[in-house]
Amino acid sequence: MIKEYAFGLSNRHHFGDVSDVEKYGGMAQDTFMSLWDYDKHVIDFVKEKKTLSSYDGMLYMPDEFILDVDGTNPENAQDKAIGLSIMLDDMCIPYRVYFSGTGFHLGIPGDSFRWKPCTDLHLKVKDELKAKGIYEYADSSVSDKTRLIRVVNTLNSKSKLWKIPLELGELQWTIAKIQELAKTKRSTLKWTTLECEPVFDVLERKSIASDKTFEKVSLGKNPDPVWYPCIQKMMDGSGQGSRHQIALRVGAFLRWRYPEHVVRLVMEDWRERVDLPDHPFSKKEMDKIVTDCYEGHNGNGYNYGCSDVHMDKHCQSTCRLYKSKVSQNTMDAETMEKELVEFLSRNHNPIDIGEPYGQKFPVYPGEVVILQAPPKSMKTMLLQNLITRFKRPTYFMEMEMSPRQMWMRFVMIQNKWSEEELIEYYSQYANGISKDFEWLTVDYSSCYPHEISKRIMMLPRKPEIVVVDHMGLFRSKKSDNNMKVEEVSQALMELAVQNNIIVFAVSEITKSAFAEGMNIASSKGSFRVAYNANKVLSLTPFKDDNQLIKSLHLQSTANRERENLDVHLPVKDALIG
């Protein structure tokens, strides 16, 4: 694919590969690239026409589509950029943030569009983004087919500031602080690859009516249980005494998502439903509240998060944001000190997986233990043996084996039976053993990594141990397997720390580990898996002449504490060790 590059707005029509943009970063002058990607036809067209103004060739979606956010001043642009970021979060669209030297750019993945190359792609995109409300915040002219976008880490000659990348949290900084940061160029941030399922469908051009009228709206009969149930609950109404506070939260929520005239219509509908003869709620009061939603907080507008007392009061665990809410663990020094004192004073109640073998290898609540092993090495059976020995409340995610296989093994381990003895028992009795496993819950379905916390919250009893078999079987929108495993390992670490539970997770090993032996980098996902683990165990099987596993070598490959584990475990039926 080809892009146009320009060095100042008058020095245009330089064409090169899309990757050439990397060599222009760092230039102390106005440097631009085309928003769209082109094919070779663009070069022939410019040679003939000496201009791009009437370009009739195909347009291609770039890997990163830029949304340009300007305002009457930098503060106003920032206000709109924050609103746009919230809208993108709501739509589950990842984005990158840049300060352009005067305003802001938000880059979204090109694959958030369902598209095909065509000559009017810019019009289709413009219509779709307008219909979705994106251009309530961003400049719609940026989608023009010959539009130029400033290159990252180049100087804006007007402001004498550089276009720089920002961490997402830095968008909330004061303009003065951002401008100070932009006085010099900035190294590209270590961002993950932008990936997204298609949200915007631009395969067909949609016509947009220009004469839409808005009528009074209400929540409806069937609100979505996973998108902001707190807001939905508050929109049902409020008792006298908290109406103003609730109205501020609802209004502030709507303020960042919809045009002001729509917000005022919805809030007026809300006011009429809570207005009581003996406790009136006047239109003047509501108008002021909505105005405050836009002009409050030093002109930046109110924005209430999940930790707000009124939002929290109406919080539900079904919400998509619930996991993010419970993961908000920002602490000052005093709070961290209290955490340590509390930790040292309580009974940690670890499990010592080395104790049965005459060794010491404790695992504490809040820790993640990765068990890396080759396929068909009895890793699942080993974990079954471990948790059966301790009988702590356990949530076992088993995504490979059937319930029949798992139950047979548990019964054999519990009773030290052979398979023949198990069959003989169940030939005489239909039940009687399940009561010994009241501590166990087994989940045979996969999920996305962030969903595991929600599943645990829904259990009638909080587990002390979570077992994941195995990490590679989680659902993911990431195409790269290493990125997928990294996502899973990070989610498991957050799960352990936030819930103060022990997590055991099985990891596949790389092909090289088969031939060279296992080490800390043997798991798929390499060092990232080890980085997000407190302890890494390696399991090596040894087979007899009949290719049956006769023993297992279990050893610690990594441990953030001092203890090591190195044991050889005999295997007999379902019993290990």
SVG drawing of the C-alpha trace seen along z (x, -y; Angstrom):
<svg xmlns="http://www.w3.org/2000/svg" viewBox="-50 -29 68 84">
<polyline fill="none" stroke="black" stroke-width="0.4" points="0.0,0.0 1.1,-3.6 0.7,-6.8 1.2,-10.4 3.7,-12.3 3.9,-16.1 6.4,-18.5 4.3,-21.5 0.9,-21.9 2.5,-23.3 5.0,-20.5 2.8,-17.6 2.6,-14.6 5.5,-12.6 4.6,-8.9 6.0,-6.0 5.2,-2.7 3.0,-2.9 6.0,-1.8 8.0,-4.9 6.2,-6.9 8.7,-5.5 11.6,-7.4 9.8,-10.7 9.1,-10.7 11.4,-13.1 11.4,-15.8 11.4,-19.3 9.0,-20.6 5.4,-20.1 5.2,-16.6 2.1,-14.9 0.8,-11.6 -2.4,-10.7 -5.2,-9.4 -6.1,-6.7 -4.0,-4.1 -3.7,-4.1 -2.6,-1.7 -0.1,-2.5 -2.8,-4.2 -2.3,-7.3 1.2,-7.9 0.0,-7.7 -2.9,-10.0 -0.7,-12.7 1.8,-12.5 -1.0,-13.2 -3.2,-15.6 -0.5,-17.3 -3.0,-17.2 -5.0,-14.9 -8.0,-17.1 -10.1,-15.0 -8.6,-11.6 -10.8,-8.9 -8.9,-5.8 -9.6,-3.2 -9.3,-4.1 -8.0,-1.6 -8.6,-1.6 -5.4,-2.3 -4.3,-0.1 -5.0,-3.0 -7.8,-5.4 -7.3,-8.9 -10.2,-10.8 -9.2,-14.5 -10.5,-16.4 -10.2,-20.2 -12.0,-22.9 -12.3,-26.6 -9.2,-26.2 -7.1,-23.3 -9.2,-22.9 -12.3,-22.5 -10.6,-20.1 -9.5,-18.0 -13.1,-18.1 -14.3,-16.6 -11.5,-14.1 -12.4,-12.7 -16.1,-12.5 -15.0,-10.6 -12.8,-8.3 -15.7,-7.4 -17.9,-6.7 -15.2,-4.4 -14.9,-2.6 -18.6,-2.0 -18.3,-0.5 -15.4,1.7 -13.1,0.1 -9.5,-0.2 -7.7,-3.5 -4.5,-5.4 -4.3,-9.1 -2.0,-11.8 -1.6,-15.5 -1.3,-17.1 0.3,-20.3 -3.0,-22.2 -5.7,-19.5 -6.0,-15.7 -6.0,-12.7 -7.5,-9.4 -6.4,-6.4 -8.8,-3.4 -8.0,-0.1 -8.8,0.1 -10.4,3.5 -13.1,1.8 -14.6,1.2 -16.3,3.8 -15.1,2.5 -13.9,3.2 -11.7,0.9 -13.8,-1.5 -13.7,-5.0 -16.2,-6.4 -14.9,-4.7 -14.4,-8.2 -18.1,-8.9 -19.3,-5.6 -17.0,-6.0 -18.2,-9.6 -21.9,-8.6 -21.3,-5.7 -19.3,-7.6 -21.9,-10.4 -24.7,-7.9 -22.9,-6.4 -22.4,-9.9 -18.6,-9.9 -18.6,-13.2 -20.4,-14.9 -16.8,-15.1 -14.4,-14.6 -14.0,-16.7 -15.9,-15.0 -13.8,-16.7 -10.9,-14.5 -12.4,-11.6 -12.0,-13.5 -10.2,-11.3 -7.1,-13.4 -6.9,-14.4 -3.5,-14.7 -2.7,-13.7 0.3,-15.0 3.0,-12.4 3.7,-11.4 6.8,-13.1 7.0,-15.9 6.9,-19.6 3.7,-21.7 5.0,-25.1 2.0,-27.0 2.2,-26.0 5.9,-25.2 4.9,-21.9 5.4,-18.4 2.7,-15.8 3.3,-13.2 1.7,-10.0 -0.1,-10.0 -0.8,-7.2 -4.6,-6.9 -4.5,-8.3 -2.5,-11.4 -5.5,-12.6 -6.9,-13.7 -3.9,-15.8 -4.1,-19.6 -3.5,-21.2 -0.5,-23.0 1.1,-19.7 0.4,-18.1 1.9,-21.1 5.0,-21.0 5.4,-17.3 5.0,-18.3 7.9,-20.7 10.1,-17.8 9.5,-14.8 8.6,-11.6 9.6,-8.0 6.8,-5.8 4.9,-4.2 4.9,-0.4 1.4,0.1 -0.2,3.4 -1.5,4.0 -4.8,2.4 -7.3,5.2 -11.1,5.0 -14.1,6.9 -15.9,4.8 -18.2,2.2 -18.7,-0.1 -20.3,1.4 -19.3,-0.6 -19.9,2.0 -23.0,0.1 -23.5,-3.6 -26.3,-4.7 -28.3,-7.8 -28.7,-10.0 -31.8,-12.1 -31.1,-15.7 -34.6,-16.5 -34.7,-14.2 -36.8,-15.2 -36.4,-14.0 -39.3,-13.0 -39.4,-12.5 -37.8,-9.2 -37.7,-6.8 -35.6,-3.8 -37.9,-1.1 -39.2,2.2 -36.1,4.4 -32.9,2.6 -29.6,4.3 -28.4,6.1 -24.6,5.7 -24.4,2.1 -24.6,-0.4 -27.3,1.2 -26.6,-1.5 -27.7,-4.3 -30.7,-2.2 -31.8,-1.8 -31.4,-5.5 -33.4,-6.4 -36.3,-4.5 -36.7,-7.4 -35.6,-8.5 -37.2,-9.2 -37.4,-12.7 -34.2,-13.6 -31.7,-12.2 -33.3,-13.4 -30.8,-16.2 -27.8,-13.9 -29.2,-11.1 -30.1,-13.6 -26.5,-14.9 -25.2,-11.3 -27.7,-10.5 -27.2,-13.9 -23.4,-13.6 -23.5,-10.1 -25.7,-11.3 -23.7,-14.5 -20.6,-12.6 -22.6,-10.5 -25.3,-12.5 -25.9,-16.0 -27.1,-18.5 -30.6,-18.9 -31.1,-15.1 -29.8,-15.1 -32.3,-17.9 -35.2,-16.0 -34.3,-12.8 -33.7,-14.6 -37.0,-16.5 -38.8,-13.2 -37.0,-12.0 -38.0,-15.1 -41.7,-14.7 -41.7,-11.2 -40.1,-12.2 -42.1,-15.5 -44.5,-15.1 -47.3,-17.5 -46.1,-17.6 -42.4,-17.6 -42.1,-19.5 -39.1,-19.2 -39.2,-22.3 -38.0,-22.6 -35.8,-25.4 -34.0,-23.1 -33.5,-20.5 -32.2,-23.0 -29.6,-24.1 -28.5,-20.5 -28.0,-19.8 -26.1,-23.0 -23.9,-22.0 -23.2,-18.7 -21.7,-20.6 -20.1,-23.5 -19.2,-22.1 -15.8,-21.0 -14.0,-24.2 -15.8,-24.1 -14.8,-20.5 -18.1,-19.0 -19.0,-16.4 -18.0,-12.8 -18.8,-10.3 -17.0,-7.0 -17.9,-3.6 -16.5,-4.5 -18.9,-7.4 -21.1,-6.7 -24.4,-7.0 -23.1,-5.0 -21.8,-2.3 -25.2,-2.1 -26.9,-1.0 -24.0,1.2 -24.6,4.8 -22.2,7.6 -23.7,8.2 -22.3,5.0 -19.5,5.2 -17.5,2.6 -17.8,4.5 -14.4,6.2 -12.7,2.9 -14.3,1.5 -13.2,4.2 -9.7,3.9 -9.3,0.2 -6.6,0.7 -4.8,-2.7 -3.2,-3.2 -1.1,-5.8 1.8,-5.0 -0.3,-4.9 -2.8,-2.4 0.0,-0.2 1.5,-0.2 -1.8,0.8 -2.1,3.6 1.3,5.0 0.5,4.8 -2.8,6.6 -1.0,9.2 1.6,9.9 -1.0,10.1 -3.4,12.6 -3.3,16.4 -2.2,16.7 -3.3,20.4 -1.0,21.4 -0.9,24.9 2.4,26.6 2.6,28.8 6.1,30.0 5.1,31.2 3.9,34.7 7.3,35.3 9.4,34.1 10.1,30.7 8.9,27.1 7.1,25.3 4.2,23.2 1.8,21.4 0.0,18.4 -3.4,16.8 -2.9,14.2 -0.3,16.3 -0.3,17.8 1.4,21.1 2.1,22.1 2.5,25.8 4.2,26.2 4.3,29.6 4.2,31.4 0.9,32.9 -0.4,36.1 2.0,35.9 -0.7,36.3 -0.6,32.6 -4.4,32.6 -4.2,35.7 -1.4,34.2 -3.5,31.1 -6.4,33.4 -4.2,35.2 -3.0,31.9 -6.4,30.3 -7.9,33.6 -5.2,33.8 -6.0,30.3 -9.8,30.2 -10.0,26.4 -13.0,24.8 -11.9,25.2 -13.2,23.9 -11.7,26.1 -11.9,24.9 -11.5,28.0 -11.7,27.3 -10.3,30.6 -11.6,33.6 -15.2,34.8 -17.1,34.8 -17.1,38.6 -13.3,38.7 -12.8,36.1 -15.2,37.7 -13.6,41.1 -10.2,39.7 -11.4,37.8 -13.1,40.9 -10.1,43.1 -7.7,40.5 -10.0,40.0 -10.5,43.7 -7.1,44.9 -9.0,47.2 -8.1,48.8 -10.4,48.4 -11.7,51.9 -12.6,51.1 -14.5,47.9 -16.5,49.9 -17.3,52.5 -18.5,49.9 -20.8,48.2 -22.2,51.6 -23.7,51.9 -24.3,48.2 -25.7,45.3 -24.2,42.6 -22.7,42.0 -19.4,40.4 -20.3,37.0 -20.8,35.8 -17.0,36.1 -16.5,33.5 -18.7,30.6 -15.5,28.5 -15.3,28.9 -16.9,27.1 -15.9,28.0 -16.6,25.7 -16.3,27.4 -16.9,24.3 -14.4,21.8 -14.7,18.0 -12.8,14.8 -10.1,14.1 -11.8,11.1 -15.0,13.1 -13.5,15.6 -13.8,13.0 -17.5,12.7 -18.0,16.4 -16.3,16.7 -18.4,13.9 -21.5,15.8 -20.5,19.0 -22.5,19.6 -19.1,19.9 -15.9,18.1 -13.2,20.6 -9.8,20.6 -8.2,22.3 -8.8,21.9 -7.4,24.4 -7.2,23.5 -6.6,26.3 -5.3,25.0 -4.4,21.3 -4.5,21.8 -8.1,22.8 -9.5,19.4 -11.5,17.5 -9.7,14.5 -10.1,11.9 -6.3,11.8 -4.9,13.7 -1.4,13.9 -1.1,16.8 1.6,15.2 -0.5,12.1 -3.5,14.4 -1.5,16.2 -0.1,12.9 -3.7,11.6 -4.7,14.8 -1.7,14.8 -2.4,11.1 -6.0,11.9 -5.1,14.8 -2.6,12.6 -5.3,10.0 -7.8,12.7 -5.4,14.1 -4.4,10.7 -7.8,9.1 -9.6,12.1 -6.8,13.3 -7.0,16.8 -4.5,19.4 -4.5,20.0 -3.0,23.0 -2.8,22.8 -1.6,25.3 0.5,23.9 1.6,25.6 5.3,25.6 7.0,24.4 8.4,26.8 12.0,26.1 11.3,27.1 10.5,30.6 14.0,31.0 16.0,28.8 14.3,29.3 12.2,26.9 13.2,23.6 11.5,20.4 10.9,19.5 9.4,22.9 5.7,21.9 4.0,20.5 4.0,16.8 7.6,17.1 8.7,14.7 5.3,13.0 3.8,16.1 6.6,16.3 6.4,12.6 2.8,12.9 3.4,15.9 4.7,16.2 5.9,19.7 6.6,21.9 6.6,25.7 7.9,28.0 6.6,31.5 8.5,34.1 7.1,37.7 9.1,40.9 7.7,43.9 8.4,47.6 9.0,49.9 5.3,50.0 5.2,46.2 3.1,45.9 4.1,43.2 5.6,44.8 6.9,41.6 6.9,37.8 9.7,35.3 8.2,32.2 10.6,29.3 10.3,25.5 11.7,23.5 11.0,20.1 9.9,18.9 9.7,15.3 10.4,16.8 13.4,18.8 12.0,22.4 12.6,24.9 10.8,28.1 12.5,31.1 10.7,34.5 10.2,37.7 6.7,39.0 5.6,42.6 2.4,43.1 -0.1,45.9 -3.5,45.8 -4.8,42.3 -2.5,41.8 0.6,39.7 3.2,39.6"/>
</svg>
